[in-house]
Amino acid sequence: MKSIEHDTERAVVVLDKVSKKFGDRVILNELSLALYEQENLVILGKSGAGKSVLIKCLVGLIRPDSGRITILGKDTTELDEEELNAIRLQIGFSFQGSALYDSMTIFENLAFPIRRTNPTIKESEIENSVNERLDEVGLLHTKDQLPSELSGGMKKRIGIARTLILNPKIMLYDEPTAGLDPETASDINDLILQVQKKHQTSSIIITHDLSCAHATGDRIIGLFDGYNKIEGDYETLKNNPPPELVSFFNYVQN
Amino acid sequence: MRNSIWVQIADASLFLTKIFRTLFRSPLEVKEIINQSYQMGVKSIFLISFTSLLAGIVFTKQSQPSLASFGAVSWLPSLVSQAVVRSLGPLITGLICAGKLGSNIGAELGSMRVTEQIDAMEVSASRPFSYLVVSRVLATTLVLPILVIYSDIISLFGSFLMVNTFTSTSVDLYISEASGSITLLDVNASMIKSALFGFAIGCIGSYNGYNAKSGTTGVGIAANKAVVTSMMSIFIIDLIMLQFLNFFR
C-alpha cells in the first residue's frame, strides 16, 4: 500500500494507520494523514467512502479498531471521557444535517454549549457571545426562532455559528454544502473561508462536492478504498487527475 | 439470535452502570430534573385522573354485591382502600406512565439520536448522558410516587361517590374506615414500588431512545420497545415486591 509521508511535527491533527471495520466491511484501511496549522484540508470521496466515519473517529464518536489519532499533541485513542472532553472543547464539529436542537430557539442552541461547559458564566456574557456569533453568520434576526422555521442554508450557518461559540482551534465540516442550491453552497464556502481567516482555525472539510473542495481547500486528499490514495492542491489534481478522480472532474466540466 | 440477546443484556447492564456512575460522579442537573418532572406530571395528570376515578367507581360497584351477600357492605371502604393503596393505584399509574412517559422518552431521545443532536452535544463536551438520561431517570423516579398518591386519592374519591350512593356514608366516616385499614407498611411499600416503576420506565425509555438506530423507523421502534418493556418490567417488579412484602406481613 502506498503511504504518504507527513511532517507530524507541524501538524495539529495526525492520523497514523487508523483502521475501522463494521462487520466484515473495511471502512478505514490504515489511513494516515495530517492537518497543519491554519490549513483547510479537504477530504474528497464518493458517498460511502468512509469520510463521515473518519471525521467521527476524530472527535471520539467512533473508536477506531487500530491506529493512533493525535490532536493538539494528545493521542485521543487513549484518553478517558473527561480528557477527551477537554480536547473536544478545542474542536468545532459542523454536522451534515446541522443537528440543531429542535426543541430550543436559535439563541438557546448557541447558549447551550456555553452553559454546559461553563456553568458559572454570567447571562450577559452568554448573550454577548451568542449575538456576536449570530451576527458573524448574518442571522442575528433569527435568534428567537426555532430551527424548524429556518431554511437548509440558514440551518447550516447556525450550525457553524454554534460550533464557533466555544472558540475552537480546529473546525470539522461534514458535507457542508450537501443538499444546498449552488448559490447557498457558494455562501457556505465563503463562510468557511471567513471563519478560517477570522478565527485562525485549522479545518478538515469532508465533501463529495468538487466545487466546495476547489473553493475552500488548501490541500485535497482523495479517500478511496479506506485510505488516502491521492494528495495535492486542486490545480495539480485537475491537470493530472488520477483514475479515481476522473469522474469527479468530468462531471464538473460537463 | 442467542448471541444478540446476550449482547443486548450486556449492553443494557453497561447502560445501567453508566447511569449510577454518572449519578454519583457528576453534579445533579437540578433545573432539568425539575423541568422534566413538571412536564411529566402535567402530561400524565389528565389520564391518571380519568382512569383512577373510573377504577375507583368500577371496583367499588363490582365489590358491593359480593360484600352485600355476606352482610358486610360496611367493609367496602377498607376493602377498596387496601386494594387501591397496595396494588391498584401503583399499577394503574405505572402502566399509564409506561405508555405515556416511556414512549415519550423513547421517541424524544430516539429522534435526537437519529438527527445527530446527541452527537452534537457529545462533541461540544456538553455531557448529554447526564443532561438527557440521568435527569429523565431521576424525574420519573421522583414523579411516579407523587402521581401514585394523587391516583390513590382520586380512586378513593370515586369509590366514596359509589359507597355514598349505596349507603349514604358521610365523608368523615368513609375516610375513617378507609384509613383505618391501611398500615404504614402499605404506604411505604406503595411508595417504594412506584419509585421502582418510575426508575424502570426512565431507564428503559432512555436506553431505547439513546441507542436508537436506522432513521425515522428507529424512532418508532425505540418508542415501541420502551412501552412494551416498561409494561413488562412493571408487572415483574410488582410480583417481586409482593413476594418480598410477604416476609413483613
Contacts between the chains, C-beta under 8 A, distances in Angstrom:
chain1	res1	chain2	res2	distance
A	56	B	119	7.7
A	59	B	122	7.9
A	59	B	123	4.6
A	60	B	123	8.0
A	61	B	119	5.6
A	61	B	122	6.4
A	61	B	123	6.7
A	85	B	125	3.9
A	85	B	127	7.5
A	86	B	125	7.5
A	88	B	122	7.8
A	88	B	123	5.6
A	88	B	124	6.8
A	88	B	125	4.5
A	89	B	124	7.9
A	89	B	125	5.2
A	91	B	123	6.8
A	93	B	120	7.2
A	93	B	123	4.3
A	93	B	124	7.6
A	95	B	116	5.0
A	95	B	119	7.1
A	95	B	120	6.0
A	96	B	116	7.8
A	97	B	115	6.2
A	97	B	116	6.0
A	99	B	115	6.3
A	99	B	116	4.0
A	99	B	117	5.3
A	99	B	119	6.6
A	99	B	120	4.0
A	100	B	117	7.5
A	100	B	120	7.9
A	101	B	112	7.8
A	101	B	117	5.5
A	101	B	120	7.5
A	101	B	121	8.0
A	102	B	115	7.4
A	102	B	117	7.2
A	112	B	121	7.9
A	112	B	126	6.6
A	113	B	124	4.2
A	113	B	125	7.7
A	113	B	126	5.5
A	116	B	121	7.7
A	116	B	124	7.4
A	116	B	125	7.4
A	116	B	126	3.8
A	116	B	127	6.5
A	116	B	131	7.1
A	117	B	124	7.3
A	117	B	125	5.6
A	117	B	126	6.8
A	162	B	120	7.8
A	162	B	124	7.8
A	163	B	124	7.7
A	166	B	124	6.5
